[in-house]
Amino acid sequence: MQNIHPLLDADKQRQAQKYEKENRIFGLLGSVISLTFILWFYFFGFSTQIAHTGYSFIWTFLIYVVIFLTLSTLIGLPLGYYTGYVREHKWGFSNYTHKTWAVDQLKSFLLSLVLFPLLLGLLYWVFAAFPDIWWLVAGGAMAIVSVIFATLFPVVIAPIFNKYDPIEDESLVNQLTVILEKAGLKPGGFFRQDMSKQTKKENAFLGGLGKTRRVVMADNLLEKMNQNEITSVIAHEVGHYRYAHLPKNIIIGTAQQLVTFYLLDLVMKYFFPTFLTSNTANLALFPMIGLIMGILSGFLFGPLNNWISRTFERQADSSSLEFYPEKDAFLGAMAGLANRNLSNAYPSGWVKWLYYSHPPIGERLAFAEEYQYD
């Protein structure tokens, strides 16, 4: 193994490389299963058959969505159980019981039954109302949806899966408040997430917009890190707000969505002449619409978005070191996360390019070591 940072555990890094490789293999297998299901569902005529049930379009649409989501969930369940339960237990991460894992899967499924019809229904309404410029209208609509989702996520969606209690450690709260004030932010509160009921991994985030903004830390992180390390992590999250990364991501995502929708319009009209001819035709074509859109988005913007995200993360790291100028805290937090979460600190270049939305921990440690204060 190459020379590694002295705070990193060499044995843990060897495990991390194996764990990461398994993640890629099972991720690829999951993609193959999803692709096989989509092609089977469309080319064996099931999509067309369900779309032509003879009911009103609204009822047909709802029946279609329920059948599609149910089948795709059941087909993906065995691999999901192995990777999310069996394998995570094997690596010593999962705290799930069979019951709690099943409950979370059921919650995810029920949530998808609510959100997916709403989002897909909006898209299909745009198809019908604006057939000539649907891609332009849909791109704008998705921008609005992104803002709504970002605002509501920490107060509506996240609590479905975890409990969030106010942090009562006055010393920590005061220290974190100072960091937020340096960035001109007023937190909606500091909360402890009971992440340990699911996993031993650690996480923290600053989520929400406006009055829904809140600082959230997993109980695992609060237990494993000291106060200075926690402050360094939150200072990093504050950096995302300092540089307006959330609105920038919404703007970038909207532009990319417009391009994807426009190209989707061209591809669908070329290969599937019935596209946009009727609501029923559009519904029957849903598997191809979703597949082609995913391929276009992934190939055109996947690596680019990873690069943009890594750039944003580096800016946030810089803010962390500026807002809380304690290098040892930053180094300890990053190395601790790598050791305990089995994060590969030194991935191959192509792995980083294809998969990494954050700079590898090795790069982040080197960046902090070389950081110069004014």
Wavefront OBJ file of the C-alpha trace (Angstrom):
o trace
v 0.000 0.000 0.000
v 1.184 3.516 -0.802
v 2.303 5.858 1.937
v -0.762 6.996 3.834
v -1.441 9.774 6.272
v -0.264 8.843 9.792
v -3.769 9.331 11.225
v -5.162 6.664 8.892
v -5.206 3.009 9.883
v -3.455 0.947 7.187
v -5.475 -2.189 7.952
v -8.726 -0.204 7.813
v -7.681 1.193 4.449
v -7.148 -2.293 3.066
v -10.628 -3.188 4.280
v -11.996 0.046 2.808
v -10.669 -0.820 -0.644
v -12.335 -4.230 -0.502
v -15.577 -2.739 0.824
v -15.599 -0.107 -1.931
v -14.962 -2.708 -4.629
v -17.900 -4.746 -3.365
v -20.059 -1.608 -3.448
v -19.215 -1.077 -7.119
v -19.903 -4.701 -8.038
v -23.271 -4.814 -6.300
v -24.149 -1.369 -7.659
v -23.474 -2.639 -11.171
v -25.515 -5.778 -10.485
v -28.400 -3.621 -9.263
v -28.239 -1.565 -12.454
v -28.342 -4.736 -14.574
v -31.383 -5.995 -12.658
v -33.164 -2.646 -13.081
v -32.336 -2.518 -16.794
v -33.549 -6.084 -17.305
v -36.821 -5.330 -15.536
v -37.462 -2.168 -17.569
v -36.782 -3.888 -20.880
v -38.914 -6.881 -19.871
v -41.773 -4.674 -18.724
v -41.841 -2.759 -21.999
v -40.886 -5.236 -24.719
v -43.039 -8.068 -23.389
v -46.058 -5.800 -23.699
v -46.956 -5.345 -20.042
v -46.585 -1.567 -20.191
v -48.848 -1.260 -23.227
v -51.388 -3.687 -21.795
v -51.735 -1.789 -18.506
v -51.858 1.589 -20.282
v -54.832 0.358 -22.350
v -57.014 -0.907 -19.508
v -59.949 1.197 -20.712
v -60.455 3.170 -17.510
v -60.204 6.965 -17.379
v -56.633 8.141 -17.767
v -56.294 9.207 -14.125
v -57.324 5.773 -12.850
v -55.209 4.031 -15.470
v -52.233 6.208 -14.507
v -52.595 5.365 -10.802
v -52.999 1.648 -11.501
v -49.942 1.728 -13.767
v -47.776 3.495 -11.175
v -48.771 1.123 -8.376
v -48.070 -1.969 -10.505
v -44.758 -0.619 -11.794
v -43.493 0.437 -8.354
v -44.629 -2.796 -6.721
v -42.968 -5.030 -9.306
v -39.729 -3.013 -9.393
v -39.582 -3.051 -5.581
v -40.166 -6.808 -5.347
v -37.594 -7.577 -8.044
v -34.975 -5.421 -6.353
v -35.759 -6.651 -2.845
v -33.470 -9.720 -2.700
v -30.375 -7.768 -3.702
v -31.436 -4.877 -1.491
v -31.779 -7.231 1.463
v -28.372 -8.755 0.863
v -26.528 -5.472 0.347
v -28.431 -3.386 2.892
v -28.842 -5.980 5.626
v -26.715 -9.125 5.291
v -23.607 -7.483 3.897
v -23.748 -4.438 6.182
v -23.964 -6.809 9.164
v -21.025 -8.766 7.782
v -18.924 -5.598 7.706
v -20.049 -4.637 11.201
v -21.999 -1.526 10.218
v -25.675 -2.414 10.420
v -27.704 -2.102 13.612
v -30.896 -3.182 11.871
v -33.029 -6.052 13.065
v -35.134 -7.854 10.493
v -38.157 -5.988 11.800
v -36.654 -2.484 11.709
v -35.158 -3.105 8.263
v -38.515 -4.274 6.926
v -40.283 -1.267 8.472
v -37.880 1.171 6.783
v -38.322 -0.607 3.457
v -42.085 -0.359 3.835
v -41.822 3.345 4.679
v -39.679 3.933 1.587
v -42.160 2.099 -0.589
v -45.166 3.976 0.781
v -43.331 7.289 0.400
v -42.586 6.435 -3.232
v -46.284 5.670 -3.749
v -46.997 9.254 -2.705
v -44.149 11.196 -4.306
v -43.673 9.263 -7.554
v -47.260 9.692 -8.851
v -47.122 13.402 -7.999
v -43.861 14.016 -9.866
v -44.675 11.748 -12.791
v -48.201 13.134 -12.950
v -46.782 16.650 -13.195
v -44.556 15.568 -16.077
v -47.413 13.871 -17.905
v -49.624 16.927 -17.457
v -46.869 19.005 -19.058
v -46.687 16.481 -21.928
v -50.402 16.972 -22.587
v -50.632 20.723 -22.013
v -47.431 21.837 -23.758
v -46.498 19.138 -26.321
v -44.352 21.465 -28.437
v -42.287 22.954 -25.608
v -42.849 20.397 -22.861
v -39.107 20.079 -22.203
v -38.846 23.802 -21.430
v -41.880 23.886 -19.145
v -40.866 20.636 -17.407
v -37.388 21.994 -16.721
v -38.843 25.046 -14.996
v -41.311 22.915 -13.046
v -38.540 20.665 -11.776
v -36.651 23.715 -10.496
v -39.673 24.673 -8.394
v -39.989 21.089 -7.181
v -36.312 21.107 -6.144
v -36.792 24.231 -4.028
v -39.890 22.778 -2.367
v -38.153 19.475 -1.679
v -35.043 21.167 -0.224
v -37.246 23.259 2.051
v -39.456 20.449 3.299
v -36.949 17.585 3.512
v -35.625 18.183 7.051
v -39.053 18.810 8.580
v -41.347 16.493 6.607
v -39.471 13.634 4.932
v -36.449 12.964 7.164
v -38.562 12.538 10.351
v -40.402 9.656 8.673
v -37.296 7.513 9.101
v -35.561 8.980 12.153
v -36.253 10.826 15.352
v -34.751 14.297 15.785
v -34.267 15.613 19.316
v -32.849 19.032 20.235
v -29.237 18.841 21.372
v -29.046 19.775 25.035
v -25.262 20.178 25.341
v -25.144 23.940 25.925
v -21.387 24.193 25.399
v -21.591 22.478 21.996
v -24.639 24.492 20.931
v -22.921 27.770 21.833
v -19.773 26.775 19.946
v -21.752 25.804 16.842
v -23.836 28.984 17.021
v -20.659 31.044 16.785
v -19.698 29.184 13.606
v -23.076 29.799 11.988
v -22.982 33.465 12.947
v -19.627 33.827 11.180
v -21.459 32.879 7.972
v -24.429 35.118 8.749
v -26.759 32.174 9.393
v -29.448 31.715 12.002
v -30.095 28.049 12.708
v -33.579 26.711 13.130
v -32.141 24.470 15.829
v -29.480 21.871 16.572
v -30.775 18.309 16.436
v -29.571 14.803 17.288
v -30.581 12.108 14.796
v -31.021 8.540 16.076
v -28.999 7.142 13.184
v -27.602 4.381 15.407
v -30.858 2.424 15.131
v -29.877 1.767 11.517
v -26.087 1.915 11.244
v -22.817 2.531 13.031
v -21.739 4.971 10.315
v -21.586 8.677 11.093
v -23.067 11.697 9.390
v -24.029 15.338 9.858
v -25.760 17.882 7.675
v -27.107 21.408 7.587
v -30.411 21.091 5.793
v -33.404 23.145 4.809
v -34.022 26.646 3.559
v -35.125 29.692 5.484
v -37.116 28.790 8.595
v -36.617 25.052 8.027
v -32.813 25.315 8.214
v -31.427 23.100 10.942
v -28.129 21.537 12.015
v -28.422 17.761 12.308
v -25.838 15.392 13.756
v -26.084 11.625 14.006
v -25.876 10.226 17.519
v -22.978 8.045 16.320
v -21.004 11.133 15.351
v -21.772 12.867 18.645
v -20.499 9.824 20.533
v -17.356 9.149 18.463
v -16.056 12.698 17.915
v -14.924 15.249 20.439
v -16.448 18.724 20.526
v -13.744 20.330 18.416
v -14.050 17.672 15.713
v -17.833 18.088 15.672
v -17.430 21.842 15.303
v -15.039 21.345 12.401
v -17.570 19.105 10.636
v -20.384 21.630 11.090
v -18.088 24.441 9.933
v -17.699 22.453 6.717
v -21.482 22.198 6.328
v -21.794 25.937 6.976
v -19.346 26.467 4.132
v -21.901 25.052 1.718
v -24.273 27.836 2.704
v -21.542 30.441 2.611
v -20.894 29.622 -1.042
v -24.612 29.185 -1.817
v -24.033 25.646 -3.034
v -27.657 24.604 -2.633
v -29.107 27.302 -4.941
v -26.176 26.793 -7.320
v -26.950 23.084 -7.463
v -30.591 23.863 -8.183
v -29.591 26.205 -11.029
v -27.074 23.716 -12.446
v -29.550 20.874 -12.087
v -32.244 22.872 -13.860
v -29.937 23.648 -16.790
v -28.931 19.997 -17.051
v -32.539 18.903 -16.807
v -33.470 21.211 -19.669
v -30.739 19.707 -21.838
v -31.755 16.172 -20.860
v -35.445 16.829 -21.545
v -34.659 18.444 -24.898
v -32.508 15.515 -26.033
v -35.109 13.086 -24.676
v -37.707 14.810 -26.859
v -35.525 14.311 -29.945
v -34.659 10.680 -29.175
v -38.213 9.662 -28.288
v -39.700 11.234 -31.408
v -37.097 9.518 -33.585
v -37.379 5.994 -32.152
v -40.961 6.052 -30.858
v -43.269 8.009 -33.216
v -46.261 7.577 -30.885
v -44.583 9.772 -28.255
v -46.793 12.779 -27.408
v -49.643 11.547 -29.619
v -51.849 10.751 -26.604
v -51.788 10.311 -22.828
v -52.173 6.572 -23.263
v -49.266 6.363 -25.695
v -47.074 8.364 -23.346
v -47.960 6.108 -20.433
v -47.170 2.961 -22.421
v -43.794 4.489 -23.269
v -42.916 5.306 -19.664
v -40.228 2.587 -19.275
v -38.409 3.907 -22.350
v -38.824 7.513 -21.245
v -37.299 6.725 -17.878
v -34.520 4.558 -19.313
v -33.439 7.017 -22.003
v -33.603 9.946 -19.614
v -31.418 8.085 -17.116
v -28.880 7.145 -19.785
v -28.704 10.694 -21.138
v -28.369 12.226 -17.697
v -25.800 9.700 -16.495
v -23.525 9.806 -19.516
v -23.756 13.541 -20.091
v -23.574 14.804 -16.538
v -22.550 12.007 -14.153
v -18.770 12.618 -14.043
v -19.314 16.370 -14.498
v -21.600 16.516 -11.476
v -19.076 14.560 -9.433
v -16.411 17.107 -10.373
v -18.682 20.029 -9.495
v -19.558 18.403 -6.184
v -15.890 17.762 -5.341
v -15.145 21.417 -6.125
v -17.934 22.536 -3.794
v -16.719 20.163 -1.088
v -13.205 21.582 -1.338
v -14.624 25.082 -0.886
v -16.521 23.856 2.174
v -13.331 22.311 3.566
v -11.612 25.661 3.114
v -14.436 27.347 5.000
v -14.169 24.800 7.790
v -10.499 25.608 8.284
v -11.245 29.340 8.115
v -14.307 29.429 10.380
v -12.750 27.065 12.881
v -8.951 27.337 12.534
v -8.103 24.123 14.358
v -6.295 21.876 11.890
v -6.006 19.039 14.371
v -9.794 18.979 14.747
v -10.321 18.830 10.981
v -7.645 16.172 10.528
v -9.003 14.093 13.402
v -12.554 14.309 12.108
v -11.655 13.316 8.538
v -9.308 10.490 9.523
v -11.782 9.216 12.104
v -14.564 9.089 9.518
v -12.309 7.219 7.086
v -11.251 4.687 9.706
v -14.680 4.067 11.196
v -16.788 4.298 7.993
v -14.234 2.378 5.886
v -13.824 5.199 3.375
v -11.135 4.548 0.783
v -8.766 7.477 1.219
v -6.768 6.810 -1.968
v -8.991 5.481 -4.781
v -7.853 4.997 -8.365
v -8.286 7.967 -10.663
v -11.080 6.381 -12.704
v -12.940 5.365 -9.538
v -12.735 8.912 -8.235
v -13.900 10.284 -11.618
v -16.888 7.961 -11.884
v -18.017 7.581 -8.283
v -16.701 10.229 -5.919
v -18.875 13.247 -5.131
v -16.421 14.232 -2.366
v -12.636 14.529 -2.583
v -11.079 11.328 -1.232
v -10.138 11.591 2.426
v -6.440 11.365 1.539
v -6.739 14.526 -0.566
v -8.705 16.300 2.146
v -6.083 15.481 4.747
v -3.305 16.710 2.453
v -5.282 19.884 1.710
v -5.638 20.632 5.433
v -1.962 19.947 6.106
v -0.970 22.425 3.390
v -3.632 25.041 4.211
v -2.114 28.450 4.930
v -3.867 30.902 7.231
v -3.737 34.578 6.375
l 1 2 3 4 5 6 7 8 9 10 11 12 13 14 15 16 17 18 19 20 21 22 23 24 25 26 27 28 29 30 31 32 33 34 35 36 37 38 39 40 41 42 43 44 45 46 47 48 49 50 51 52 53 54 55 56 57 58 59 60 61 62 63 64 65 66 67 68 69 70 71 72 73 74 75 76 77 78 79 80 81 82 83 84 85 86 87 88 89 90 91 92 93 94 95 96 97 98 99 100 101 102 103 104 105 106 107 108 109 110 111 112 113 114 115 116 117 118 119 120 121 122 123 124 125 126 127 128 129 130 131 132 133 134 135 136 137 138 139 140 141 142 143 144 145 146 147 148 149 150 151 152 153 154 155 156 157 158 159 160 161 162 163 164 165 166 167 168 169 170 171 172 173 174 175 176 177 178 179 180 181 182 183 184 185 186 187 188 189 190 191 192 193 194 195 196 197 198 199 200 201 202 203 204 205 206 207 208 209 210 211 212 213 214 215 216 217 218 219 220 221 222 223 224 225 226 227 228 229 230 231 232 233 234 235 236 237 238 239 240 241 242 243 244 245 246 247 248 249 250 251 252 253 254 255 256 257 258 259 260 261 262 263 264 265 266 267 268 269 270 271 272 273 274 275 276 277 278 279 280 281 282 283 284 285 286 287 288 289 290 291 292 293 294 295 296 297 298 299 300 301 302 303 304 305 306 307 308 309 310 311 312 313 314 315 316 317 318 319 320 321 322 323 324 325 326 327 328 329 330 331 332 333 334 335 336 337 338 339 340 341 342 343 344 345 346 347 348 349 350 351 352 353 354 355 356 357 358 359 360 361 362 363 364 365 366 367 368 369 370 371 372 373 374
